Amino acid sequence: MQALVVPNSTCHSLTELEWQERPMPTISADDVLIKPQAVGLNPVDYKVFTGPHPDWQYPHTLGLDVAGIIEAVGANVHNFRPSQRVCGHGNLGVDGCFAEYVSFPANALADIPTTVSVTTAAASLCAGLTAYQALYRKANLNAVRTVLIHAGAGGVGSMAIQLAKQAGKTVYTTVSKQKQAFVAKLHPDAQIDYRTEDVDTRLTALTNHQGVDLVVNTIGHPEADLARLAYNGQLVCVLDTPVFPAEQAITVSNLDLGGAHRSGNPAQVADLGQMAFELLALVAKGQVDPQISTVLTRDQLIAGLRQLQADQVVGKLVVTMD
């Protein structure tokens, strides 16, 4: 089968990726064999091979977000069947889904609703699940009225805005001026141009000097967000977590979506599938949308990764694999 691979441990550039003929994957008793029909592209897909990964064997197949058809199931798999449409977010430590076939742990999968296309399902995974986990697993929304979501035009940010609005929260987001038209369609309560406005001054005015109840930080350097939090506020970090004074009555959470695969905890792996199931139910009802910007063909996959690396994408890129 054909697969897009990192050929060796010295490969650190998109120009060095290769489509190669690779052996068909084998499946364990707890896995299924999937024929990908669509895959989602994410920044992690190119960031992960900037240095040699300790778990990889080379050539290593890239790709984390898959939607496709089950070809075969392992002996212990009873809740999925061949020909079923499924999707899931994978383990970056093993061979991925930028291939004609992929082995995938069954408990991390979700059935794709009949009204949801495979392209929409593939686009809803990494970014959508990160946003979903931030709001519905890490944060306690009971006392949250106001939310600051960084990088609202990105995959995670755009989904987080929709999910927070769906939960009835007042949502502020940071976004550059040229991307504000895209974000306006998601109906945040305020957009802050971080390049021309002082974020702290704007938030002070928006919250009447109280700060926001929750910040979802997707951009790193979270120390600045500590002063933006209201008393008993919460900060969820997708990248770095800050060091904060013990006297601050705040909660800081770190998010590592795919780390569930490497945790050794079956319940956490299964929650990836459960979250995908819950998120796709919202997608099927039209309550959230992954905001696909472009659907590419397989021969355009590397070009799509280049667009992500150059920060030329708003919303999600999806690649059809047929």
WOFENSUL-V118084 format. One record per pair of residues at least 12 apart in sequence whose C-alpha atoms are under 10 Angstrom apart, sorted by sequence separation. I is the first residue (numbers start at 1). GAP is how many residues later the second one is. If there is no record, write none. Layout:
((I & GAP) (I & GAP))
//
This chain:
((5 & 12) (6 & 12) (7 & 12) (69 & 12) (70 & 12) (71 & 12) (72 & 12) (135 & 12) (148 & 12) (149 & 12) (161 & 12) (180 & 12) (190 & 12) (241 & 12) (242 & 12) (257 & 12) (260 & 12) (305 & 12) (4 & 13) (5 & 13) (6 & 13) (7 & 13) (49 & 13) (69 & 13) (70 & 13) (71 & 13) (90 & 13) (91 & 13) (147 & 13) (148 & 13) (160 & 13) (180 & 13) (190 & 13) (212 & 13) (215 & 13) (222 & 13) (240 & 13) (241 & 13) (304 & 13) (4 & 14) (5 & 14) (6 & 14) (48 & 14) (69 & 14) (70 & 14) (71 & 14) (90 & 14) (91 & 14) (147 & 14) (177 & 14) (179 & 14) (211 & 14) (214 & 14) (215 & 14) (222 & 14) (240 & 14) (241 & 14) (258 & 14) (304 & 14) (3 & 15) (4 & 15) (5 & 15) (68 & 15) (69 & 15) (70 & 15) (89 & 15) (90 & 15) (149 & 15) (158 & 15) (172 & 15) (173 & 15) (176 & 15) (177 & 15) (178 & 15) (211 & 15) (212 & 15) (213 & 15) (214 & 15) (215 & 15) (222 & 15) (233 & 15) (234 & 15) (235 & 15) (236 & 15) (237 & 15) (238 & 15) (239 & 15) (240 & 15) (257 & 15) (304 & 15) (2 & 16) (3 & 16) (4 & 16) (5 & 16) (46 & 16) (68 & 16) (69 & 16) (70 & 16) (88 & 16) (89 & 16) (148 & 16) (157 & 16) (171 & 16) (172 & 16) (173 & 16) (174 & 16) (175 & 16) (176 & 16) (177 & 16) (190 & 16) (211 & 16) (212 & 16) (213 & 16) (214 & 16) (221 & 16) (222 & 16) (226 & 16) (232 & 16) (233 & 16) (234 & 16) (235 & 16) (236 & 16) (237 & 16) (238 & 16) (239 & 16) (301 & 16) (2 & 17) (3 & 17) (4 & 17) (5 & 17) (45 & 17) (46 & 17) (68 & 17) (69 & 17) (70 & 17) (87 & 17) (88 & 17) (91 & 17) (147 & 17) (157 & 17) (171 & 17) (172 & 17) (173 & 17) (174 & 17) (175 & 17) (176 & 17) (177 & 17) (189 & 17) (211 & 17) (212 & 17) (213 & 17) (220 & 17) (222 & 17) (223 & 17) (225 & 17) (226 & 17) (231 & 17) (232 & 17) (233 & 17) (234 & 17) (235 & 17) (236 & 17) (237 & 17) (238 & 17) (239 & 17) (301 & 17) (1 & 18) (2 & 18) (3 & 18) (4 & 18) (45 & 18) (67 & 18) (68 & 18) (69 & 18) (88 & 18) (90 & 18) (131 & 18) (146 & 18) (147 & 18) (157 & 18) (170 & 18) (171 & 18) (172 & 18) (173 & 18) (174 & 18) (175 & 18) (176 & 18) (177 & 18) (210 & 18) (211 & 18) (212 & 18) (213 & 18) (214 & 18) (215 & 18) (216 & 18) (217 & 18) (218 & 18) (219 & 18) (220 & 18) (221 & 18) (222 & 18) (223 & 18) (224 & 18) (226 & 18) (231 & 18) (232 & 18) (233 & 18) (234 & 18) (235 & 18) (236 & 18) (237 & 18) (238 & 18) (301 & 18) (1 & 19) (2 & 19) (3 & 19) (44 & 19) (45 & 19) (67 & 19) (68 & 19) (88 & 19) (89 & 19) (90 & 19) (145 & 19) (169 & 19) (170 & 19) (171 & 19) (172 & 19) (173 & 19) (174 & 19) (175 & 19) (176 & 19) (177 & 19) (209 & 19) (210 & 19) (211 & 19) (212 & 19) (213 & 19) (214 & 19) (215 & 19) (216 & 19) (217 & 19) (218 & 19) (219 & 19) (220 & 19) (221 & 19) (222 & 19) (223 & 19) (226 & 19) (229 & 19) (230 & 19) (231 & 19) (232 & 19) (233 & 19) (234 & 19) (235 & 19) (236 & 19) (237 & 19) (238 & 19) (294 & 19) (300 & 19) (301 & 19) (1 & 20) (2 & 20) (3 & 20) (44 & 20) (45 & 20) (66 & 20) (67 & 20) (68 & 20) (86 & 20) (88 & 20) (89 & 20) (144 & 20) (152 & 20) (153 & 20) (169 & 20) (170 & 20) (171 & 20) (172 & 20) (173 & 20) (174 & 20) (175 & 20) (176 & 20) (210 & 20) (211 & 20) (212 & 20) (213 & 20) (214 & 20) (215 & 20) (216 & 20) (217 & 20) (218 & 20) (219 & 20) (220 & 20) (221 & 20) (222 & 20) (223 & 20) (229 & 20) (230 & 20) (293 & 20) (294 & 20) (298 & 20) (299 & 20) (300 & 20) (301 & 20) (1 & 21) (2 & 21) (3 & 21) (42 & 21) (66 & 21) (67 & 21) (87 & 21) (88 & 21) (89 & 21) (152 & 21) (153 & 21) (154 & 21) (165 & 21) (173 & 21) (174 & 21) (176 & 21) (207 & 21) (209 & 21) (210 & 21) (212 & 21) (213 & 21) (214 & 21) (215 & 21) (216 & 21) (217 & 21) (218 & 21) (219 & 21) (220 & 21) (221 & 21) (222 & 21) (223 & 21) (227 & 21) (229 & 21) (293 & 21) (294 & 21) (295 & 21) (296 & 21) (297 & 21) (298 & 21) (299 & 21) (1 & 22) (2 & 22) (41 & 22) (42 & 22) (65 & 22) (66 & 22) (67 & 22) (87 & 22) (88 & 22) (134 & 22) (145 & 22) (146 & 22) (147 & 22) (148 & 22) (149 & 22) (150 & 22) (151 & 22) (152 & 22) (153 & 22) (161 & 22) (165 & 22) (211 & 22) (212 & 22) (213 & 22) (214 & 22) (215 & 22) (216 & 22) (217 & 22) (218 & 22) (220 & 22) (226 & 22) (229 & 22) (292 & 22) (293 & 22) (294 & 22) (295 & 22) (296 & 22) (297 & 22) (298 & 22) (299 & 22) (1 & 23) (40 & 23) (41 & 23) (42 & 23) (65 & 23) (66 & 23) (86 & 23) (87 & 23) (88 & 23) (141 & 23) (144 & 23) (145 & 23) (146 & 23) (147 & 23) (148 & 23) (149 & 23) (150 & 23) (151 & 23) (152 & 23) (153 & 23) (162 & 23) (165 & 23) (174 & 23) (207 & 23) (212 & 23) (217 & 23) (291 & 23) (292 & 23) (293 & 23) (294 & 23) (295 & 23) (296 & 23) (297 & 23) (298 & 23) (1 & 24) (39 & 24) (40 & 24) (41 & 24) (64 & 24) (65 & 24) (66 & 24) (86 & 24) (87 & 24) (88 & 24) (131 & 24) (132 & 24) (144 & 24) (145 & 24) (146 & 24) (147 & 24) (148 & 24) (149 & 24) (150 & 24) (151 & 24) (152 & 24) (158 & 24) (162 & 24) (164 & 24) (165 & 24) (200 & 24) (204 & 24) (217 & 24) (226 & 24) (291 & 24) (292 & 24) (293 & 24) (294 & 24) (295 & 24) (296 & 24) (297 & 24) (298 & 24) (39 & 25) (40 & 25) (41 & 25) (64 & 25) (65 & 25) (85 & 25) (86 & 25) (87 & 25) (130 & 25) (131 & 25) (135 & 25) (144 & 25) (145 & 25) (146 & 25) (147 & 25) (148 & 25) (149 & 25) (150 & 25) (151 & 25) (153 & 25) (154 & 25) (158 & 25) (161 & 25) (162 & 25) (174 & 25) (199 & 25) (200 & 25) (203 & 25) (226 & 25) (290 & 25) (291 & 25) (292 & 25) (293 & 25) (294 & 25) (295 & 25) (296 & 25) (297 & 25) (39 & 26) (40 & 26) (63 & 26) (64 & 26) (65 & 26) (80 & 26) (85 & 26) (86 & 26) (130 & 26) (131 & 26) (134 & 26) (141 & 26) (144 & 26) (145 & 26) (146 & 26) (147 & 26) (148 & 26) (149 & 26) (153 & 26) (157 & 26) (160 & 26) (161 & 26) (162 & 26) (173 & 26) (199 & 26) (203 & 26) (226 & 26) (289 & 26) (290 & 26) (291 & 26) (292 & 26) (38 & 27) (39 & 27) (40 & 27) (63 & 27) (64 & 27) (79 & 27) (80 & 27) (84 & 27) (85 & 27) (86 & 27) (127 & 27) (128 & 27) (129 & 27) (130 & 27) (131 & 27) (132 & 27) (133 & 27) (136 & 27) (141 & 27) (152 & 27) (153 & 27) (158 & 27) (159 & 27) (161 & 27) (200 & 27) (201 & 27) (290 & 27) (38 & 28) (39 & 28) (63 & 28) (64 & 28) (77 & 28) (78 & 28) (79 & 28) (84 & 28) (85 & 28) (127 & 28) (128 & 28) (131 & 28) (132 & 28) (135 & 28) (136 & 28) (141 & 28) (151 & 28) (152 & 28) (153 & 28) (158 & 28) (161 & 28) (200 & 28) (36 & 29) (37 & 29) (38 & 29) (39 & 29) (63 & 29) (64 & 29) (77 & 29) (80 & 29) (85 & 29) (126 & 29) (127 & 29) (128 & 29) (130 & 29) (131 & 29) (135 & 29) (153 & 29) (154 & 29) (199 & 29) (36 & 30) (37 & 30) (38 & 30) (62 & 30) (64 & 30) (66 & 30) (67 & 30) (71 & 30) (73 & 30) (76 & 30) (77 & 30) (80 & 30) (125 & 30) (126 & 30) (127 & 30) (128 & 30) (129 & 30) (130 & 30) (131 & 30) (152 & 30) (153 & 30) (158 & 30) (35 & 31) (36 & 31) (37 & 31) (61 & 31) (62 & 31) (63 & 31) (64 & 31) (65 & 31) (66 & 31) (70 & 31) (71 & 31) (72 & 31) (73 & 31) (74 & 31) (80 & 31) (87 & 31) (124 & 31) (125 & 31) (127 & 31) (128 & 31) (129 & 31) (131 & 31) (132 & 31) (136 & 31) (152 & 31) (153 & 31) (172 & 31) (14 & 32) (34 & 32) (35 & 32) (36 & 32) (37 & 32) (62 & 32) (63 & 32) (64 & 32) (65 & 32) (66 & 32) (69 & 32) (70 & 32) (71 & 32) (73 & 32) (74 & 32) (79 & 32) (85 & 32) (86 & 32) (123 & 32) (124 & 32) (127 & 32) (128 & 32) (131 & 32) (132 & 32) (135 & 32) (151 & 32) (152 & 32) (13 & 33) (14 & 33) (34 & 33) (35 & 33) (36 & 33) (60 & 33) (61 & 33) (62 & 33) (63 & 33) (64 & 33) (65 & 33) (66 & 33) (68 & 33) (70 & 33) (73 & 33) (85 & 33) (88 & 33) (89 & 33) (127 & 33) (131 & 33) (153 & 33) (12 & 34) (13 & 34) (34 & 34) (35 & 34) (36 & 34) (60 & 34) (61 & 34) (62 & 34) (63 & 34) (64 & 34) (68 & 34) (70 & 34) (87 & 34) (88 & 34) (152 & 34) (172 & 34) (12 & 35) (14 & 35) (33 & 35) (34 & 35) (35 & 35) (36 & 35) (60 & 35) (61 & 35) (62 & 35) (63 & 35) (86 & 35) (87 & 35) (89 & 35) (90 & 35) (124 & 35) (128 & 35) (12 & 36) (13 & 36) (14 & 36) (33 & 36) (34 & 36) (35 & 36) (56 & 36) (57 & 36) (59 & 36) (60 & 36) (61 & 36) (62 & 36) (63 & 36) (66 & 36) (85 & 36) (86 & 36) (88 & 36) (89 & 36) (90 & 36) (152 & 36) (214 & 36) (12 & 37) (13 & 37) (22 & 37) (32 & 37) (33 & 37) (34 & 37) (35 & 37) (55 & 37) (56 & 37) (57 & 37) (58 & 37) (61 & 37) (62 & 37) (87 & 37) (88 & 37) (89 & 37) (213 & 37) (214 & 37) (215 & 37) (216 & 37) (217 & 37) (218 & 37) (11 & 38) (12 & 38) (13 & 38) (22 & 38) (32 & 38) (33 & 38) (34 & 38) (55 & 38) (56 & 38) (57 & 38) (61 & 38) (66 & 38) (87 & 38) (88 & 38) (89 & 38) (214 & 38) (10 & 39) (11 & 39) (12 & 39) (20 & 39) (22 & 39) (32 & 39) (33 & 39) (34 & 39) (53 & 39) (54 & 39) (55 & 39) (56 & 39) (63 & 39) (149 & 39) (152 & 39) (9 & 40) (10 & 40) (11 & 40) (12 & 40) (32 & 40) (33 & 40) (53 & 40) (89 & 40) (148 & 40) (152 & 40) (172 & 40) (8 & 41) (9 & 41) (10 & 41) (11 & 41) (18 & 41) (20 & 41) (31 & 41) (32 & 41) (33 & 41) (61 & 41) (88 & 41) (147 & 41) (150 & 41) (151 & 41) (171 & 41) (9 & 42) (10 & 42) (17 & 42) (19 & 42) (31 & 42) (32 & 42) (67 & 42) (147 & 42) (148 & 42) (149 & 42) (150 & 42) (151 & 42) (170 & 42) (173 & 42) (6 & 43) (9 & 43) (17 & 43) (18 & 43) (30 & 43) (31 & 43) (32 & 43) (66 & 43) (67 & 43) (146 & 43) (148 & 43) (151 & 43) (170 & 43) (171 & 43) (172 & 43) (173 & 43) (8 & 44) (9 & 44) (17 & 44) (29 & 44) (30 & 44) (31 & 44) (32 & 44) (48 & 44) (67 & 44) (68 & 44) (148 & 44) (150 & 44) (171 & 44) (9 & 45) (17 & 45) (27 & 45) (28 & 45) (29 & 45) (30 & 45) (31 & 45) (32 & 45) (48 & 45) (67 & 45) (6 & 46) (27 & 46) (28 & 46) (29 & 46) (30 & 46) (31 & 46) (9 & 47) (27 & 47) (28 & 47) (29 & 47) (30 & 47) (45 & 47) (8 & 48) (9 & 48) (26 & 48) (27 & 48) (28 & 48) (29 & 48) (30 & 48) (32 & 48) (34 & 48) (35 & 48) (37 & 48) (39 & 48) (44 & 48) (8 & 49) (9 & 49) (28 & 49) (32 & 49) (33 & 49) (34 & 49) (36 & 49) (38 & 49) (39 & 49) (40 & 49) (69 & 49) (6 & 50) (7 & 50) (8 & 50) (9 & 50) (32 & 50) (34 & 50) (35 & 50) (36 & 50) (37 & 50) (67 & 50) (68 & 50) (6 & 51) (7 & 51) (8 & 51) (9 & 51) (34 & 51) (35 & 51) (36 & 51) (45 & 51) (67 & 51) (68 & 51) (6 & 52) (7 & 52) (8 & 52) (34 & 52) (66 & 52) (67 & 52) (5 & 53) (6 & 53) (7 & 53) (34 & 53) (66 & 53) (67 & 53) (68 & 53) (5 & 54) (6 & 54) (7 & 54) (67 & 54) (68 & 54) (4 & 55) (5 & 55) (6 & 55) (66 & 55) (67 & 55) (148 & 55) (161 & 55) (3 & 56) (4 & 56) (5 & 56) (6 & 56) (65 & 56) (66 & 56) (67 & 56) (160 & 56) (3 & 57) (4 & 57) (5 & 57) (40 & 57) (41 & 57) (65 & 57) (66 & 57) (67 & 57) (3 & 58) (4 & 58) (5 & 58) (39 & 58) (40 & 58) (64 & 58) (65 & 58) (66 & 58) (67 & 58) (2 & 59) (3 & 59) (4 & 59) (38 & 59) (39 & 59) (65 & 59) (66 & 59) (157 & 59) (3 & 60) (37 & 60) (38 & 60) (39 & 60) (65 & 60) (66 & 60) (146 & 60) (156 & 60) (157 & 60) (36 & 61) (64 & 61) (65 & 61) (146 & 61) (156 & 61) (157 & 61) (35 & 62) (36 & 62) (37 & 62) (64 & 62) (65 & 62) (156 & 62) (34 & 63) (36 & 63) (37 & 63) (148 & 63) (35 & 64) (36 & 64) (37 & 64) (147 & 64) (148 & 64) (154 & 64) (34 & 65) (35 & 65) (36 & 65) (146 & 65) (147 & 65) (148 & 65) (149 & 65) (150 & 65) (151 & 65) (34 & 66) (35 & 66) (36 & 66) (146 & 66) (147 & 66) (148 & 66) (149 & 66) (150 & 66) (151 & 66) (152 & 66) (34 & 67) (35 & 67) (145 & 67) (146 & 67) (147 & 67) (148 & 67) (149 & 67) (150 & 67) (151 & 67) (33 & 68) (34 & 68) (35 & 68) (144 & 68) (145 & 68) (146 & 68) (147 & 68) (148 & 68) (149 & 68) (150 & 68) (151 & 68) (33 & 69) (34 & 69) (144 & 69) (145 & 69) (146 & 69) (147 & 69) (148 & 69) (149 & 69) (150 & 69) (25 & 70) (32 & 70) (33 & 70) (34 & 70) (143 & 70) (144 & 70) (150 & 70) (31 & 71) (32 & 71) (33 & 71) (143 & 71) (31 & 72) (32 & 72) (33 & 72) (141 & 72) (31 & 73) (32 & 73) (33 & 73) (141 & 73) (30 & 74) (31 & 74) (32 & 74) (140 & 74) (24 & 75) (25 & 75) (26 & 75) (27 & 75) (28 & 75) (30 & 75) (31 & 75) (32 & 75) (139 & 75) (24 & 76) (25 & 76) (26 & 76) (27 & 76) (28 & 76) (29 & 76) (30 & 76) (31 & 76) (139 & 76) (22 & 77) (24 & 77) (25 & 77) (26 & 77) (27 & 77) (28 & 77) (29 & 77) (30 & 77) (31 & 77) (32 & 77) (139 & 77) (148 & 77) (21 & 78) (22 & 78) (23 & 78) (24 & 78) (25 & 78) (26 & 78) (27 & 78) (31 & 78) (19 & 79) (20 & 79) (22 & 79) (24 & 79) (25 & 79) (38 & 79) (39 & 79) (40 & 79) (135 & 79) (19 & 80) (38 & 80) (39 & 80) (40 & 80) (135 & 80) (148 & 80) (37 & 81) (38 & 81) (39 & 81) (40 & 81) (41 & 81) (42 & 81) (134 & 81) (135 & 81) (148 & 81) (36 & 82) (37 & 82) (38 & 82) (39 & 82) (40 & 82) (41 & 82) (44 & 82) (134 & 82) (147 & 82) (156 & 82) (38 & 83) (39 & 83) (40 & 83) (42 & 83) (43 & 83) (134 & 83) (146 & 83) (38 & 84) (39 & 84) (40 & 84) (41 & 84) (42 & 84) (43 & 84) (146 & 84) (37 & 85) (38 & 85) (40 & 85) (41 & 85) (42 & 85) (131 & 85) (36 & 86) (39 & 86) (40 & 86) (41 & 86) (144 & 86) (147 & 86) (40 & 87) (131 & 87) (146 & 87) (147 & 87) (148 & 87) (149 & 87) (130 & 88) (144 & 88) (147 & 88) (143 & 89) (144 & 89) (5 & 90) (143 & 90) (144 & 90) (5 & 91) (3 & 92) (4 & 92) (3 & 93) (4 & 93) (5 & 93) (140 & 93) (141 & 93) (3 & 94) (4 & 94) (5 & 94) (139 & 94) (140 & 94) (3 & 95) (4 & 95) (139 & 95) (2 & 96) (3 & 96) (4 & 96) (138 & 96) (139 & 96) (2 & 97) (3 & 97) (138 & 97) (139 & 97) (1 & 98) (2 & 98) (3 & 98) (138 & 98) (1 & 99) (2 & 99) (3 & 99) (138 & 99) (1 & 100) (134 & 101) (135 & 101) (134 & 102) (186 & 102) (133 & 103) (134 & 103) (186 & 103) (134 & 104) (186 & 105) (131 & 107) (130 & 108) (182 & 109) (140 & 111) (43 & 112) (139 & 112) (42 & 113) (138 & 113) (139 & 113) (41 & 114) (138 & 114) (139 & 114) (138 & 115) (138 & 116) (163 & 116) (166 & 116) (138 & 117) (137 & 118) (134 & 119) (163 & 119) (134 & 120) (134 & 121) (166 & 121) (133 & 122) (134 & 122) (165 & 122) (166 & 122) (133 & 123) (134 & 123) (165 & 123) (131 & 124) (133 & 124) (163 & 124) (130 & 125) (162 & 125) (163 & 125) (130 & 126) (131 & 126) (162 & 126) (163 & 126) (130 & 127) (161 & 127) (162 & 127) (129 & 128) (130 & 128) (160 & 128) (162 & 128) (129 & 129) (159 & 129) (127 & 130) (158 & 130) (159 & 130) (126 & 131) (158 & 131) (159 & 131) (183 & 131) (126 & 132) (158 & 132) (159 & 132) (182 & 132) (183 & 132) (158 & 133) (182 & 133) (137 & 134) (156 & 134) (179 & 134) (155 & 135) (179 & 135) (155 & 136) (154 & 137) (155 & 137) (133 & 138) (137 & 138) (153 & 138) (133 & 139) (136 & 139) (133 & 142) (129 & 143) (132 & 143) (129 & 144) (132 & 144) (130 & 145) (129 & 146) (132 & 146) (125 & 147) (128 & 147) (129 & 147) (132 & 147) (128 & 148) (131 & 148) (129 & 149) (125 & 150) (126 & 150) (129 & 150) (125 & 151) (128 & 151) (129 & 151) (108 & 152) (124 & 152) (128 & 152) (108 & 153) (125 & 154) (121 & 155) (124 & 155) (125 & 155) (105 & 156) (124 & 156) (158 & 156) (159 & 156) (154 & 157) (158 & 157) (108 & 158) (121 & 158) (155 & 158) (157 & 158) (158 & 158) (107 & 159) (108 & 159) (121 & 159) (124 & 159) (154 & 159) (155 & 159) (156 & 159) (107 & 160) (108 & 160) (109 & 160) (110 & 160) (120 & 160) (128 & 160) (153 & 160) (154 & 160) (155 & 160) (156 & 160) (107 & 161) (108 & 161) (109 & 161) (128 & 161) (153 & 161) (154 & 161) (155 & 161) (107 & 162) (108 & 162) (109 & 162) (110 & 162) (111 & 162) (121 & 162) (128 & 162) (152 & 162) (153 & 162) (154 & 162) (155 & 162) (106 & 163) (107 & 163) (108 & 163) (109 & 163) (110 & 163) (111 & 163) (120 & 163) (121 & 163) (127 & 163) (152 & 163) (153 & 163) (105 & 164) (106 & 164) (107 & 164) (108 & 164) (109 & 164) (110 & 164) (112 & 164) (113 & 164) (116 & 164) (120 & 164) (124 & 164) (93 & 165) (105 & 165) (107 & 165) (108 & 165) (109 & 165) (110 & 165) (111 & 165) (112 & 165) (115 & 165) (116 & 165) (124 & 165) (125 & 165) (91 & 166) (92 & 166) (93 & 166) (107 & 166) (108 & 166) (109 & 166) (110 & 166) (111 & 166) (115 & 166) (123 & 166) (124 & 166) (90 & 167) (91 & 167) (92 & 167) (94 & 167) (106 & 167) (107 & 167) (108 & 167) (109 & 167) (110 & 167) (113 & 167) (116 & 167) (117 & 167) (123 & 167) (124 & 167) (89 & 168) (90 & 168) (91 & 168) (93 & 168) (105 & 168) (108 & 168) (109 & 168) (110 & 168) (112 & 168) (113 & 168) (115 & 168) (116 & 168) (121 & 168) (122 & 168) (123 & 168) (124 & 168) (89 & 169) (90 & 169) (91 & 169) (92 & 169) (93 & 169) (108 & 169) (110 & 169) (111 & 169) (112 & 169) (115 & 169) (116 & 169) (120 & 169) (121 & 169) (123 & 169) (90 & 170) (91 & 170) (92 & 170) (110 & 170) (113 & 170) (114 & 170) (115 & 170) (116 & 170) (120 & 170) (122 & 170) (123 & 170) (90 & 171) (91 & 171) (113 & 171) (119 & 171) (120 & 171) (89 & 172) (112 & 172) (120 & 172) (123 & 172) (119 & 173) (120 & 175) (119 & 176) (91 & 178) (90 & 179) (89 & 180) (90 & 182) (89 & 183) (88 & 184) (89 & 184) (88 & 185) (87 & 186) (86 & 187) (88 & 187) (89 & 187) (88 & 188) (127 & 188) (87 & 189) (88 & 189) (127 & 189) (87 & 190) (86 & 191) (123 & 192) (124 & 192) (87 & 193) (123 & 193) (64 & 194) (122 & 194) (123 & 194) (124 & 194) (122 & 195) (123 & 195) (120 & 196) (122 & 196) (123 & 196) (121 & 197) (122 & 197) (119 & 198) (120 & 198) (122 & 198) (99 & 199) (119 & 199) (98 & 200) (118 & 200) (119 & 200) (119 & 201) (118 & 202) (98 & 203) (98 & 221) (100 & 221) (99 & 222) (100 & 222) (98 & 223) (97 & 224) (40 & 252) (66 & 252) (65 & 253) (66 & 253) (67 & 253) (68 & 253) (67 & 254) (68 & 254) (40 & 255) (66 & 255) (39 & 256) (46 & 256) (38 & 257) (39 & 257) (38 & 258) (38 & 259) (39 & 259) (46 & 259) (38 & 260) (41 & 260) (45 & 260) (46 & 260) (40 & 261) (41 & 261) (44 & 261) (39 & 262) (42 & 262) (43 & 262) (46 & 262) (47 & 262) (41 & 263) (42 & 263) (43 & 263) (45 & 263) (46 & 263) (41 & 264) (43 & 264) (44 & 264) (45 & 264) (43 & 265) (44 & 265) (42 & 266) (43 & 266) (41 & 267) (42 & 267) (43 & 268) (42 & 274) (41 & 275) (42 & 275) (40 & 276) (41 & 276) (42 & 276) (40 & 277) (41 & 277) (39 & 278) (40 & 278) (41 & 278) (39 & 279) (40 & 279) (19 & 280) (38 & 280) (39 & 280) (40 & 280) (38 & 281) (39 & 281) (37 & 282) (38 & 282) (39 & 282) (37 & 283) (38 & 283) (18 & 284) (36 & 284) (37 & 284) (38 & 284) (17 & 285) (36 & 285) (37 & 285) (35 & 286) (36 & 286) (15 & 287) (35 & 287) (14 & 288) (15 & 288) (14 & 289) (14 & 291) (15 & 291) (14 & 292) (4 & 294) (14 & 295) (4 & 297) (4 & 298))
//
